[in-house]
Amino acid sequence: MSLQVDNLYFAYGSQDVLRGVSFQAEKGLCTAVLGINGAGKSTVLKCVGRIHQPREGTVRIGGKYLCEMDRSTVAKLIGYVPQSCELGENTVFDAVLLGRKPYINWDITKEDLQIVERVLRTLKLEGFAMRNVRELSGGERQKVSIARALAQQAKVLLFDEPTSNLDLKNQLEVLQMIRDIVREQNLCAVITIHDINLALRFADRILMMKEGGVYDYGDTNVVTSRAIEEVYGVHVSVIDHHGRKMIIPQ
């Protein structure tokens, strides 16, 4: 299912945060949201995930308006992974099983357990299933958070800075895993991220935000030295390195 965002406005009290944000994220593709701190990146995800209620504008998934859906339906369609996901004192298996909550009426079913087992295998976490999540590394906990979202069988995945506090190896592994899953399962993913070079490496579409609005949206060609200077206030060179675009601060 594709995600269509039209003319979103949102404010914290009297402080406007989003000003007419519009974009479309397609299934099978990863969309990276770029911009400085305070540009509205995380707020966009929260409005799309209906954690926040926008003042104006609409969100549609597969052509259907999010505002007309009940909470249970939204939870089945959208998986949201925040910057810091509280996993409690659970085992990895139980933490991922929480992703099945929108589907559980009276008791956990055999299908719920099979889905969790399948997700753990997909993310190569089956060996950690009975370990307490607090015993895991930051990268492993991030994978558990992603596994919980996948257990929801959501069509749209929202990741708020999934590589924050991860070392380089885990940053690459997590983003590669997200991209592979999105393509293999034909999902739609929107990812806020600070590292522009990681966005250029893994994202199919780039949404550049400035002062709560959309500066530009498109493929990686929207990332130019002029765009970086106007959005971030930093002079950079944009180079081609073995067929991959990269930025280098001047």
C-alpha contacts under 8 A as a table, 3 or more apart, distances in Angstrom:
res1	aa1	res2	aa2	distance
1	M	26	E	7.21
1	M	27	K	5.56
1	M	61	I	6.24
1	M	62	G	4.74
1	M	155	K	6.26
1	M	156	V	7.42
1	M	187	L	7.08
1	M	188	C	6.91
2	S	24	Q	7.19
2	S	25	A	5.80
2	S	26	E	4.55
2	S	27	K	5.18
2	S	61	I	5.83
2	S	62	G	5.35
2	S	63	G	7.80
2	S	156	V	7.98
2	S	188	C	6.53
3	L	24	Q	5.59
3	L	25	A	5.02
3	L	26	E	6.38
3	L	27	K	7.92
3	L	59	V	7.34
3	L	60	R	5.88
3	L	61	I	4.78
3	L	62	G	6.62
3	L	156	V	7.49
3	L	188	C	7.36
4	Q	22	S	7.73
4	Q	23	F	6.24
4	Q	24	Q	4.51
4	Q	25	A	6.55
4	Q	59	V	5.77
4	Q	60	R	5.03
4	Q	61	I	6.40
4	Q	63	G	7.64
5	V	8	L	7.08
5	V	21	V	7.24
5	V	22	S	5.01
5	V	23	F	5.27
5	V	24	Q	6.07
5	V	48	V	7.74
5	V	57	G	7.71
5	V	58	T	6.07
5	V	59	V	4.68
5	V	60	R	6.51
6	D	20	G	7.48
6	D	21	V	6.48
6	D	22	S	4.40
6	D	23	F	6.70
6	D	57	G	5.55
6	D	58	T	5.31
6	D	59	V	6.41
7	N	19	R	7.52
7	N	20	G	4.07
7	N	21	V	4.90
7	N	22	S	5.09
7	N	56	E	7.03
7	N	57	G	4.66
7	N	58	T	6.88
8	L	18	L	6.51
8	L	19	R	6.47
8	L	20	G	4.78
8	L	21	V	4.79
8	L	22	S	6.64
8	L	54	P	6.36
8	L	55	R	7.46
8	L	56	E	5.57
8	L	57	G	4.22
8	L	58	T	6.53
9	Y	16	D	7.76
9	Y	17	V	7.47
9	Y	18	L	4.77
9	Y	19	R	4.87
9	Y	20	G	5.40
9	Y	21	V	6.94
9	Y	54	P	5.71
9	Y	55	R	5.39
9	Y	56	E	5.01
9	Y	57	G	6.31
10	F	16	D	6.15
10	F	17	V	5.65
10	F	18	L	4.89
10	F	19	R	7.04
10	F	53	Q	7.67
10	F	54	P	4.87
10	F	55	R	5.14
10	F	56	E	7.11
11	A	14	S	6.35
11	A	15	Q	5.28
11	A	16	D	4.15
11	A	17	V	5.10
11	A	18	L	6.77
11	A	54	P	7.89
11	A	55	R	7.27
12	Y	15	Q	5.19
12	Y	16	D	6.49
12	Y	17	V	6.96
13	G	16	D	7.85
16	D	19	R	7.15
16	D	212	G	7.74
17	V	38	G	7.91
17	V	39	A	7.46
17	V	40	G	5.82
17	V	43	T	7.63
17	V	211	E	7.58
17	V	212	G	5.22
18	L	21	V	6.51
18	L	40	G	6.06
18	L	43	T	7.59
18	L	44	V	7.49
18	L	211	E	7.85
18	L	212	G	4.27
18	L	213	G	6.07
19	R	212	G	5.31
19	R	213	G	5.07
20	G	57	G	7.61
20	G	213	G	6.12
20	G	214	V	7.79
21	V	212	G	7.57
21	V	213	G	5.44
21	V	214	V	5.77
22	S	214	V	7.20
23	F	207	L	7.84
23	F	217	Y	7.28
25	A	29	L	7.34
25	A	30	C	7.74
25	A	31	T	6.45
25	A	188	C	6.63
25	A	189	A	7.51
25	A	190	V	7.38
25	A	205	R	7.97
26	E	29	L	5.79
26	E	188	C	5.89
27	K	182	V	7.82
27	K	186	N	5.57
27	K	187	L	4.93
27	K	188	C	4.22
27	K	189	A	7.66
28	G	182	V	5.41
28	G	183	R	4.65
28	G	184	E	7.63
28	G	185	Q	7.37
28	G	186	N	4.17
28	G	187	L	5.03
28	G	188	C	5.66
28	G	189	A	7.99
29	L	179	R	7.71
29	L	182	V	6.57
29	L	183	R	6.64
29	L	186	N	7.79
29	L	187	L	7.25
29	L	188	C	5.84
29	L	189	A	6.56
29	L	203	A	7.55
29	L	204	D	5.80
29	L	205	R	7.43
30	C	179	R	6.61
30	C	182	V	7.20
30	C	188	C	6.51
30	C	189	A	4.83
30	C	190	V	5.95
30	C	191	I	7.26
30	C	202	F	7.62
30	C	203	A	5.07
30	C	204	D	5.33
30	C	205	R	6.37
31	T	189	A	6.12
31	T	190	V	4.73
31	T	191	I	6.10
31	T	203	A	5.67
31	T	204	D	5.99
31	T	205	R	4.55
31	T	206	I	5.63
31	T	207	L	6.95
32	A	190	V	5.90
32	A	191	I	4.76
32	A	192	T	5.70
32	A	193	I	6.66
32	A	199	A	6.03
32	A	203	A	5.76
32	A	204	D	7.81
32	A	205	R	6.27
32	A	206	I	4.99
32	A	207	L	6.06
33	V	41	K	6.35
33	V	190	V	7.15
33	V	191	I	5.92
33	V	192	T	4.58
33	V	193	I	6.31
33	V	206	I	6.11
33	V	207	L	4.73
33	V	208	M	5.97
33	V	209	M	7.22
34	L	41	K	7.15
34	L	192	T	6.40
34	L	193	I	6.12
34	L	194	H	6.47
34	L	196	I	7.27
34	L	206	I	7.24
34	L	207	L	6.12
34	L	208	M	4.83
34	L	209	M	6.08
35	G	39	A	5.80
35	G	41	K	7.06
35	G	194	H	7.33
35	G	208	M	5.88
35	G	209	M	5.07
35	G	210	K	6.20
35	G	231	V	6.50
35	G	232	Y	6.87
36	I	39	A	5.56
36	I	194	H	7.77
36	I	209	M	7.98
36	I	210	K	7.48
36	I	231	V	7.32
36	I	232	Y	6.11
37	N	40	G	7.72
38	G	41	K	7.49
38	G	211	E	7.45
38	G	212	G	7.85
39	A	209	M	6.03
39	A	210	K	5.38
39	A	211	E	4.93
39	A	212	G	5.03
39	A	213	G	7.71
40	G	43	T	5.14
40	G	44	V	6.20
40	G	209	M	7.29
40	G	211	E	7.30
40	G	212	G	5.07
40	G	213	G	7.84
41	K	44	V	5.40
41	K	45	L	6.90
41	K	192	T	6.24
41	K	209	M	7.20
42	S	45	L	5.25
42	S	46	K	6.38
42	S	160	D	6.27
42	S	192	T	6.86
43	T	46	K	5.00
43	T	47	C	6.13
43	T	52	H	7.76
44	V	47	C	5.19
44	V	48	V	6.15
45	L	48	V	5.04
45	L	49	G	5.98
45	L	158	L	6.42
45	L	159	F	7.93
45	L	160	D	7.35
45	L	190	V	7.81
46	K	49	G	5.00
46	K	50	R	5.95
46	K	51	I	4.91
46	K	52	H	5.44
47	C	50	R	4.94
47	C	51	I	5.94
47	C	52	H	4.73
47	C	53	Q	5.93
47	C	54	P	6.05
48	V	51	I	7.69
48	V	52	H	7.99
48	V	59	V	6.37
49	G	52	H	7.57
49	G	74	V	7.80
49	G	78	I	6.45
49	G	79	G	7.86
49	G	80	Y	6.78
49	G	158	L	7.64
50	R	53	Q	6.03
50	R	66	L	7.97
54	P	57	G	6.70
58	T	65	Y	7.02
58	T	66	L	7.54
58	T	67	C	7.59
59	V	65	Y	5.91
59	V	66	L	5.60
59	V	67	C	7.48
60	R	63	G	5.33
60	R	64	K	5.03
60	R	65	Y	4.38
60	R	66	L	5.50
61	I	64	K	5.32
61	I	65	Y	6.60
61	I	66	L	6.80
64	K	68	E	7.98
65	Y	68	E	5.63
65	Y	69	M	7.18
66	L	69	M	5.41
66	L	74	V	7.21
69	M	73	T	6.08
69	M	74	V	6.39
70	D	73	T	5.48
70	D	74	V	6.40
71	R	74	V	5.08
71	R	75	A	6.12
72	S	75	A	5.12
72	S	76	K	6.41
72	S	102	P	5.71
73	T	76	K	5.16
73	T	77	L	6.39
73	T	102	P	7.99
74	V	77	L	5.12
74	V	78	I	5.92
75	A	78	I	5.46
75	A	79	G	6.85
75	A	102	P	6.17
75	A	152	Q	7.50
75	A	154	A	7.53
76	K	79	G	7.62
76	K	102	P	6.36
76	K	103	Y	7.82
76	K	152	Q	5.95
76	K	153	Q	6.69
76	K	154	A	5.38
76	K	155	K	7.94
77	L	152	Q	7.94
77	L	153	Q	7.45
77	L	154	A	4.39
77	L	155	K	5.21
77	L	156	V	6.14
78	I	154	A	5.01
78	I	155	K	6.22
78	I	156	V	4.84
78	I	157	L	5.86
78	I	158	L	7.37
79	G	149	A	4.84
79	G	150	L	7.20
79	G	152	Q	6.75
79	G	154	A	5.49
79	G	155	K	7.75
79	G	156	V	6.24
79	G	157	L	4.76
79	G	158	L	6.07
80	Y	149	A	6.61
80	Y	157	L	6.02
80	Y	158	L	4.70
80	Y	159	F	6.16
80	Y	160	D	7.95
81	V	85	C	6.81
81	V	145	S	6.48
81	V	146	I	6.68
81	V	149	A	6.92
81	V	157	L	7.81
81	V	158	L	6.08
81	V	159	F	4.92
81	V	160	D	6.21
81	V	162	P	7.62
82	P	85	C	5.63
82	P	159	F	6.34
82	P	160	D	5.02
82	P	161	E	7.50
82	P	162	P	7.66
83	Q	159	F	7.70
83	Q	160	D	5.16
83	Q	161	E	5.52
83	Q	162	P	6.20
83	Q	164	S	7.13
85	C	145	S	6.61
87	L	90	N	6.72
87	L	95	A	6.14
87	L	133	V	6.90
87	L	145	S	7.71
88	G	95	A	7.89
88	G	133	V	7.54
88	G	134	R	7.81
89	E	132	N	6.34
89	E	133	V	6.62
89	E	134	R	6.71
90	N	93	F	7.82
90	N	94	D	5.78
90	N	95	A	5.65
90	N	132	N	5.68
90	N	133	V	6.22
91	T	94	D	5.25
91	T	95	A	6.11
91	T	129	A	6.59
91	T	130	M	5.30
91	T	131	R	5.19
91	T	132	N	4.23
91	T	133	V	5.70
92	V	95	A	5.09
92	V	96	V	6.23
92	V	128	F	6.46
92	V	129	A	4.88
92	V	130	M	6.06
92	V	131	R	5.96
92	V	132	N	6.13
92	V	133	V	5.56
92	V	144	V	6.75
93	F	96	V	5.32
93	F	97	L	6.08
93	F	116	V	7.19
93	F	129	A	4.79
93	F	130	M	6.33
94	D	97	L	4.80
94	D	98	L	6.42
95	A	98	L	5.47
95	A	99	G	7.64
95	A	133	V	7.89
95	A	144	V	7.40
95	A	148	R	6.79
96	V	99	G	5.61
96	V	100	R	7.88
96	V	116	V	6.45
96	V	144	V	6.59
96	V	145	S	7.43
96	V	147	A	5.95
96	V	148	R	4.15
96	V	149	A	7.88
96	V	151	A	6.65
97	L	100	R	5.52
97	L	101	K	7.54
97	L	112	D	7.44
97	L	113	L	7.41
97	L	116	V	6.03
97	L	148	R	6.77
97	L	151	A	7.05
98	L	101	K	5.39
98	L	148	R	6.68
99	G	102	P	7.44
99	G	148	R	4.69
99	G	149	A	5.91
99	G	150	L	7.45
99	G	151	A	5.08
99	G	152	Q	4.89
100	R	103	Y	5.57
100	R	104	I	6.49
100	R	112	D	6.50
100	R	151	A	5.99
100	R	152	Q	5.39
101	K	104	I	5.25
101	K	152	Q	7.88
102	P	152	Q	7.45
104	I	107	D	6.08
104	I	108	I	6.12
104	I	109	T	7.83
108	I	112	D	6.23
108	I	113	L	7.48
109	T	112	D	5.18
109	T	113	L	6.63
110	K	113	L	5.20
110	K	114	Q	6.20
111	E	114	Q	5.02
111	E	115	I	6.12
112	D	115	I	5.23
112	D	116	V	6.39
113	L	116	V	5.21
113	L	117	E	6.22
114	Q	117	E	5.06
114	Q	118	R	6.10
115	I	118	R	5.07
115	I	119	V	6.18
115	I	151	A	6.42
116	V	119	V	5.12
116	V	120	L	6.16
116	V	151	A	5.98
117	E	120	L	5.17
117	E	121	R	6.31
117	E	126	E	7.26
118	R	121	R	5.15
118	R	122	T	6.21
119	V	122	T	4.97
119	V	123	L	6.30
119	V	147	A	6.13
119	V	150	L	6.85
119	V	151	A	6.49
120	L	123	L	5.29
120	L	124	K	5.86
120	L	125	L	4.77
120	L	126	E	5.01
120	L	129	A	7.62
120	L	147	A	6.81
121	R	124	K	4.79
121	R	125	L	6.00
121	R	126	E	5.42
122	T	125	L	7.68
123	L	143	K	7.15
123	L	147	A	7.08
123	L	177	M	7.65
124	K	127	G	7.45
125	L	128	F	5.33
125	L	129	A	6.55
125	L	144	V	7.87
126	E	129	A	5.21
127	G	130	M	7.89
128	F	131	R	5.31
131	R	135	E	7.04
132	N	135	E	5.60
132	N	136	L	7.41
133	V	136	L	5.42
133	V	141	R	6.53
136	L	139	G	7.97
136	L	140	E	5.71
136	L	141	R	5.98
137	S	140	E	5.15
137	S	141	R	6.17
138	G	141	R	5.17
138	G	142	Q	6.19
138	G	165	N	7.39
138	G	166	L	6.46
139	G	142	Q	5.08
139	G	143	K	6.35
139	G	166	L	6.12
139	G	170	N	5.61
139	G	171	Q	7.92
139	G	174	V	7.63
140	E	143	K	5.08
140	E	144	V	6.37
141	R	144	V	4.95
141	R	145	S	6.32
142	Q	145	S	5.06
142	Q	146	I	6.35
142	Q	162	P	7.14
142	Q	174	V	7.89
143	K	146	I	5.02
143	K	147	A	6.04
143	K	174	V	7.04
144	V	147	A	4.86
144	V	148	R	6.21
145	S	148	R	5.21
145	S	149	A	6.55
146	I	149	A	5.14
146	I	150	L	6.26
147	A	150	L	4.98
147	A	151	A	6.13
148	R	151	A	5.06
148	R	152	Q	6.79
149	A	152	Q	5.38
149	A	153	Q	7.31
149	A	154	A	7.10
149	A	157	L	7.41
150	L	153	Q	5.25
150	L	154	A	6.49
151	A	154	A	7.80
154	A	157	L	6.72
155	K	187	L	5.25
155	K	188	C	6.26
156	V	187	L	6.09
156	V	188	C	4.74
156	V	189	A	5.79
156	V	190	V	7.92
157	L	187	L	7.44
157	L	188	C	6.12
157	L	189	A	4.64
157	L	190	V	6.41
158	L	189	A	5.84
158	L	190	V	5.04
158	L	191	I	6.05
159	F	162	P	5.80
159	F	189	A	7.52
159	F	190	V	6.26
159	F	191	I	4.68
159	F	192	T	6.40
160	D	191	I	5.94
160	D	192	T	5.06
160	D	193	I	7.28
161	E	164	S	5.58
161	E	191	I	6.70
161	E	192	T	5.05
161	E	193	I	4.90
161	E	194	H	7.33
162	P	174	V	7.68
162	P	175	L	7.99
162	P	191	I	7.61
162	P	192	T	7.77
162	P	193	I	7.47
163	T	166	L	5.42
163	T	170	N	7.68
163	T	171	Q	5.16
163	T	174	V	7.26
163	T	175	L	7.71
163	T	193	I	7.50
166	L	169	K	7.98
166	L	170	N	5.81
166	L	171	Q	5.77
167	D	170	N	5.45
167	D	171	Q	6.07
168	L	171	Q	5.00
168	L	172	L	6.28
169	K	172	L	5.37
169	K	173	E	6.24
170	N	173	E	4.90
170	N	174	V	5.88
171	Q	174	V	5.37
171	Q	175	L	6.20
172	L	175	L	5.42
172	L	176	Q	5.95
173	E	176	Q	5.19
173	E	177	M	6.01
174	V	177	M	5.08
174	V	178	I	6.20
175	L	178	I	5.04
175	L	179	R	6.15
175	L	202	F	6.74
176	Q	179	R	5.17
176	Q	180	D	6.08
176	Q	202	F	7.00
177	M	180	D	5.17
177	M	181	I	6.14
178	I	181	I	5.29
178	I	182	V	6.11
179	R	182	V	5.14
179	R	183	R	6.23
179	R	202	F	6.85
179	R	203	A	7.83
180	D	183	R	5.29
180	D	184	E	5.98
181	I	184	E	5.12
181	I	185	Q	5.80
181	I	186	N	7.82
181	I	187	L	7.67
182	V	185	Q	5.50
182	V	186	N	5.44
182	V	187	L	4.69
182	V	188	C	6.40
182	V	189	A	6.81
183	R	186	N	5.01
183	R	187	L	6.70
184	E	187	L	7.99
193	I	196	I	7.40
193	I	199	A	7.01
195	D	198	L	5.40
195	D	199	A	6.44
196	I	199	A	4.97
196	I	200	L	6.19
196	I	247	I	7.57
197	N	200	L	5.00
197	N	201	R	6.15
197	N	245	K	7.88
197	N	246	M	5.69
197	N	247	I	6.48
198	L	201	R	4.98
198	L	202	F	6.19
199	A	202	F	5.43
199	A	203	A	5.25
199	A	206	I	7.73
200	L	203	A	5.85
200	L	220	T	6.28
200	L	244	R	7.89
200	L	245	K	6.61
200	L	246	M	7.10
201	R	244	R	7.16
201	R	245	K	7.74
203	A	206	I	6.91
203	A	220	T	7.88
204	D	219	D	6.11
204	D	220	T	7.05
205	R	217	Y	7.33
205	R	218	G	5.46
205	R	219	D	4.48
205	R	220	T	6.29
206	I	216	D	7.97
206	I	217	Y	5.64
206	I	218	G	5.56
206	I	219	D	5.76
206	I	220	T	6.08
206	I	222	V	7.21
206	I	223	V	7.87
207	L	214	V	7.07
207	L	215	Y	7.77
207	L	216	D	6.13
207	L	217	Y	4.53
207	L	218	G	6.81
208	M	214	V	6.02
208	M	215	Y	5.33
208	M	216	D	5.23
208	M	217	Y	6.16
208	M	231	V	7.70
209	M	212	G	6.42
209	M	213	G	5.55
209	M	214	V	4.60
209	M	215	Y	5.10
209	M	216	D	7.16
209	M	231	V	7.34
210	K	213	G	5.43
210	K	214	V	6.23
210	K	215	Y	5.66
210	K	231	V	5.83
214	V	217	Y	7.21
215	Y	231	V	7.59
216	D	222	V	6.66
217	Y	222	V	6.73
218	G	221	N	7.22
218	G	222	V	6.03
219	D	222	V	6.21
220	T	223	V	5.71
221	N	224	T	6.93
222	V	227	A	7.42
223	V	227	A	6.10
223	V	228	I	6.84
224	T	227	A	5.07
224	T	228	I	6.21
224	T	238	V	6.50
225	S	228	I	5.18
225	S	229	E	6.17
225	S	235	H	6.96
225	S	236	V	5.57
225	S	237	S	5.88
225	S	238	V	5.95
225	S	247	I	7.95
226	R	229	E	5.11
226	R	230	E	6.16
227	A	230	E	5.16
227	A	231	V	5.95
228	I	231	V	5.21
228	I	232	Y	5.47
228	I	233	G	6.87
228	I	234	V	6.44
228	I	235	H	7.25
228	I	236	V	7.15
229	E	232	Y	5.44
229	E	233	G	4.46
229	E	234	V	4.71
229	E	235	H	5.42
229	E	236	V	7.26
230	E	233	G	5.53
230	E	234	V	7.80
234	V	249	P	7.20
235	H	249	P	6.04
235	H	250	Q	5.68
236	V	247	I	6.24
236	V	248	I	5.37
236	V	249	P	4.14
236	V	250	Q	5.00
237	S	247	I	5.61
237	S	248	I	5.17
237	S	249	P	6.28
237	S	250	Q	6.53
238	V	245	K	6.81
238	V	246	M	5.68
238	V	247	I	4.49
238	V	248	I	6.42
239	I	245	K	5.75
239	I	246	M	5.37
239	I	247	I	6.24
239	I	248	I	7.62
240	D	243	G	5.74
240	D	244	R	5.44
240	D	245	K	4.69
240	D	246	M	6.24
241	H	244	R	5.09
241	H	245	K	6.17
241	H	246	M	6.69
